[in-house]
Amino acid sequence: MLPILRNAAAGVSGVDPAVVEAARGVGMTDRQRLWRVELPLAAPVIMAGVRTAAVWTIGAATLSTPVGQTSLGDHIFSGLQTEDWVAVLVGCAASAGLALVVDGLLALIETGVARGRRRRLWSGGAGLLIGLLAALAPLAGRALSQGQAAYVIGAKNFSEQYILAELMAGRLEAEGASVQRRVNLGSVIAYRALASGEIDAYVDYSGTLWANILNRQDNPGRQAVLEGLRTELKARDGVVLLNALGFENAYALAMRRERAEQLGIKTLADLAAKAPQLTMGGDLEFFSRPEWKSVESAYGLKFKTKRQFQPTFMYRALAGREADVISAFSSDGRIAADDLVLLADPKGALPPYDAVILVSPKRADDRRLLDALGPLGGSIGVQAMQAANYAVDRDTDKKSPTEAARMLRR
Amino acid sequence: MSAIILDQVSKSYDGRIVLRETSLEIAKGRFVALVGGSGAGKTTLLKLMNGLSTPSSGRVLIEGADIAQRPGAQLRRGIGYVFQEIGLFPHMTVAQNIGITPTLLGWPPAEIAARVDALLDLVALPREVAGRAPSQLSGGQRQRVGVARALAARPSILLMDEPFGALDPVTRVALADDVRALHDQLGLTTVMVTHDVGEALLLADEVVVMADGWALAHASPRELLAGHPDPVVADLIAAPKAQAERLAELARG
């Protein structure tokens, strides 16, 4: 809206004052002057604002992916995550192409109006209308097909989540169910979407739910956390904690082995002593999470600098010595591959992070879903998950999340 | 009855006085020129007559009625106005420009079209310019369109602000003569602002001489040429007079 309003104001105030006075002189009222003289003369500037806004909006629309809306950003975000540059390029090129086409159609309307060419005006308008209908078609389709209700499997925005979503989707599809995937959801958004029934199942981690959803700061131990979540999530939101998959994806601070040995750091307590000379790299949400606050205060960590990275770039930063310590995930295949050490947590400041399948309230009694996903409980060890993650994350011989999910199924 | 009466009007912008208290009566059917240097207050005085500008004090009466009692837009539809910078609407054709005031008054389209044709004849423009954009015309043709637009709704009063200022001398004289002829033919009351004293003396029935916001003199060209007690007025008149005499001498050889 801002470019449109600004350009409209600039356009109207930019009309030649001699022409404005002439409009008064021939006997126009203020309103007639606006409609008959000022707006027509400002039209090219106003249209420039509309075109800027249209292109800008198409660009910004890719950012709707992290809040759970399907957009061209889906390709860009998952591509960045799994370093699938073709997907990133496809997303960017499609977005740019759409922007160019819409801009071109608006230009057609603009010249059509300016030169009084009906055909240009109508073809531009028809093009925009077709685009609009094409964009709305899936919505209408969804409304029509509500009866057969496909399952919706959600995933947050990293490789392990894509793989586990494919694993769950694959099992449902093997049962003959139709499945939609909603990937790249933000951490809190994923849970809300599940609680409200927008998605039917996804994988979350016990510590994340404990701290962020139940706002608990204590750490009563792995099993107690799982039991607490099972009862409290059910009671509060009706969400079913189906079962734990068998591995932990814990937040842990990681360093390169040789660097850690050189500094003599084995635990977070050792780290606190050296932290003022070191740079800490975190993923995009780490520093705002309660886990970080709890580690920070438990050990009195004060780093020289803190930097935020996309997870992929965070590991690169560690290798390239732009960061000395990073927030890693214990199931990440790059820990073994890059020869990293995870720092021990003697005070138990970080809660356990068992991967668990959550099911939405409206599917709580859906036998088909529960039977399909239930057997996954306890079936994935941390080594298997690390291997699957690394297959997607590594730079050469990359696998797609679907292929990696097949590795887990074996 | 007087067509225009300015009753002790003055005008100041942001505390700066541009027109000192002035009273002026213009009788029906007269051609009056307002002359003086730039900043003398001529254009301000003219704009008070159709409400484009509101006096800081005093009253303006048009055909006996105080214009403060009427909506400005309605008043201006009844008074022709020709602008210094012509001010044609660049996004409208010549015909739409000429027909704008009748359009605002709600005339039927056929009547407007006929009026446009008649006005093009009146200001000696070929009818085929009707469909063109103002930018496709010469400066002289544009100002003829400006005059036609001012006359479109058959006003009895025509106000002109430096109408020939931007034109070359030949076009200027031709258009000035045509405007004077139109004034006589249509029985108009015309007030014209100009800084060209010679033009004012040759065209007008009465000349108002202005300087620094004062109206210093209001007399016929013949009286002014005979001499005036105010030295500013005398100087202003003396220049074109001396030039004319030297030209006459030159012509005699």
Interface residues (C-beta under 8 A of the other chain):
Chain A: A18 V19 E21 A22 A23 R24 G25 V26 G27 M28 T29 Q32 V37 P40 L41
Chain B: N50 L52 P71 G72 A73 Q74 L75 R76 R77 G78 Y81 F83 Q84 E85 I86 G87 L88 F89 P90 H91 I100 T101 L104 L105 R149
